[in-house]
Amino acid sequence: MPRRPRQPIAPADAAKGEAAELAFRQWLDAAVLPHIYVEQSPLTVPVPLRGQIQTPRLHRGDPSVGMVAFDVKAKTIYPEGLIFDLDEVRKLRNFARLFDCTVYFACLNPEGGERPGYWVRLDQLDDVPAVRRGKVLTLCIERALPVSMDEPFYAAFVRAVALN
């Protein structure tokens, strides 16, 4: 069955996502830790892998754990938890497998404020059943790592790696 084309992201939601990515990049810059920002466009993915992988935008190298990638999201917390698009998770899993890389979702509060953000390691979603017609995964918030961008990035990173 052919896939339906994705709905375009609403401009307000795109702006929230861009603001979250910028805040996360500034946090990494302030930490003076090695990282790169990867432009996401069809030209950065080889033709045979287009539609099969999704490249996270932020990659951080660490000699003790290797390459770690962050897919930054402006995420609302719903009563049932954090909601992830199953197709996006599948593409990120393919990326993580092909590039032997640990991937985290960095879920930031789209409204800003005092509420912390949360990190979710991609493999935490491996045992989460698909819901809503098999299109999304819902992770209860207690399984996510609360992270505040007021703390040093490296402190949050060490806590996240210790949970592996």
C-alpha positions as CSV (number, residue, x, y, z in Angstrom):
1,M,0.0,0.0,0.0
2,P,1.6,3.4,-1.0
3,R,2.3,5.8,1.8
4,R,0.3,9.0,2.0
5,P,2.3,12.1,1.8
6,R,3.0,13.7,5.2
7,Q,1.0,16.8,6.2
8,P,3.2,19.9,6.2
9,I,4.1,21.2,9.6
10,A,2.1,24.2,10.8
11,P,4.2,27.4,10.8
12,A,3.6,27.9,14.5
13,D,4.8,24.3,15.3
14,A,7.8,24.7,13.0
15,A,8.8,27.9,14.8
16,K,8.6,26.1,18.2
17,G,10.8,23.4,16.8
18,E,13.3,25.8,15.5
19,A,13.4,27.7,18.8
20,A,14.0,24.4,20.7
21,E,16.8,23.4,18.3
22,L,18.4,26.9,18.7
23,A,18.2,26.7,22.5
24,F,19.7,23.3,22.5
25,R,22.6,24.3,20.2
26,Q,23.3,27.3,22.4
27,W,23.4,25.1,25.4
28,L,26.0,22.8,23.6
29,D,28.0,25.9,22.4
30,A,28.1,27.2,26.0
31,A,29.4,23.8,27.2
32,V,32.3,24.1,24.7
33,L,32.0,20.4,23.9
34,P,32.6,19.0,20.4
35,H,29.5,18.8,18.3
36,I,28.3,19.3,14.8
37,Y,25.0,20.5,13.4
38,V,23.8,18.5,10.3
39,E,21.6,20.2,7.8
40,Q,18.5,18.0,7.0
41,S,17.8,18.1,3.3
42,P,17.2,15.3,0.8
43,L,20.7,16.1,-0.7
44,T,22.4,15.0,2.6
45,V,21.0,11.4,2.3
46,P,22.1,9.0,-0.4
47,V,19.3,8.3,-2.9
48,P,18.9,4.6,-1.9
49,L,18.4,5.6,1.8
50,R,15.9,8.5,1.2
51,G,12.8,7.8,3.1
52,Q,14.5,5.0,5.0
53,I,16.7,7.1,7.5
54,Q,16.3,10.4,9.2
55,T,19.5,12.2,10.3
56,P,19.3,13.9,13.7
57,R,20.6,17.5,13.4
58,L,23.0,17.5,16.4
59,H,25.9,15.1,16.8
60,R,28.2,15.1,19.8
61,G,31.4,13.1,19.9
62,D,32.7,11.7,23.2
63,P,35.8,9.6,23.5
64,S,34.3,7.4,26.2
65,V,31.0,6.6,24.4
66,G,31.5,7.4,20.8
67,M,29.1,9.4,18.6
68,V,25.7,10.5,20.2
69,A,23.0,12.2,18.2
70,F,20.2,14.4,19.4
71,D,16.9,14.9,17.6
72,V,15.6,18.0,19.3
73,K,11.8,18.3,19.6
74,A,9.4,20.9,21.1
75,K,7.1,18.4,22.8
76,T,4.0,18.9,24.8
77,I,3.5,16.5,27.7
78,Y,0.1,14.8,27.5
79,P,-1.6,13.0,30.3
80,E,-0.4,9.7,28.8
81,G,3.1,11.0,28.3
82,L,5.4,12.0,25.4
83,I,4.1,11.0,21.9
84,F,6.4,10.0,19.1
85,D,5.6,9.5,15.4
86,L,6.3,5.8,14.6
87,D,7.6,6.4,11.1
88,E,10.1,9.0,12.4
89,V,11.2,6.5,15.1
90,R,11.6,3.8,12.5
91,K,13.8,6.1,10.4
92,L,15.9,7.1,13.4
93,R,16.4,3.4,14.3
94,N,17.7,2.7,10.8
95,F,20.1,5.7,11.2
96,A,21.3,4.5,14.6
97,R,21.9,1.0,13.3
98,L,23.6,2.0,10.1
99,F,25.9,4.5,11.8
100,D,26.4,2.7,15.1
101,C,25.2,5.7,17.0
102,T,23.2,6.3,20.1
103,V,20.2,8.6,19.5
104,Y,18.3,10.6,22.0
105,F,15.2,12.7,21.6
106,A,15.7,15.9,23.5
107,C,12.1,16.9,24.2
108,L,11.9,20.6,25.2
109,N,9.0,22.5,26.6
110,P,7.5,24.4,23.6
111,E,6.1,27.1,26.0
112,G,9.4,27.6,27.8
113,G,9.2,28.3,31.5
114,E,10.3,26.3,34.5
115,R,9.2,22.8,33.4
116,P,12.3,20.7,32.6
117,G,12.9,19.1,29.2
118,Y,13.3,15.4,28.9
119,W,15.7,13.1,27.1
120,V,14.5,9.8,25.8
121,R,17.1,7.3,24.4
122,L,15.7,5.9,21.1
123,D,16.0,2.3,22.3
124,Q,13.6,3.1,25.2
125,L,10.9,3.1,22.6
126,D,11.7,-0.5,21.4
127,D,9.2,-2.1,23.7
128,V,6.5,0.5,23.5
129,P,3.4,-0.7,21.6
130,A,2.1,1.5,18.8
131,V,-1.2,3.2,19.4
132,R,-3.6,5.4,17.5
133,R,-4.0,3.2,14.5
134,G,-0.4,2.1,14.8
135,K,1.0,5.5,14.0
136,V,2.5,6.7,17.3
137,L,4.3,5.5,20.4
138,T,3.5,7.0,23.8
139,L,6.1,6.9,26.5
140,C,5.0,7.6,30.1
141,I,6.9,10.6,31.4
142,E,8.4,8.6,34.3
143,R,10.5,6.7,31.9
144,A,12.1,9.9,30.5
145,L,15.1,11.6,32.0
146,P,14.3,15.1,33.2
147,V,16.9,17.6,32.1
148,S,17.2,21.3,32.8
149,M,19.2,23.5,30.5
150,D,20.1,25.5,33.6
151,E,22.4,22.6,34.5
152,P,25.7,22.1,32.7
153,F,25.2,20.0,29.5
154,Y,28.0,17.6,30.5
155,A,26.3,16.9,33.8
156,A,23.0,16.0,32.0
157,F,25.0,13.9,29.5
158,V,26.8,11.9,32.2
159,R,23.5,11.2,33.9
160,A,22.0,10.0,30.6
161,V,24.9,7.7,29.8
162,A,24.9,6.2,33.3
163,L,21.3,5.0,32.6
164,N,22.4,2.9,29.6
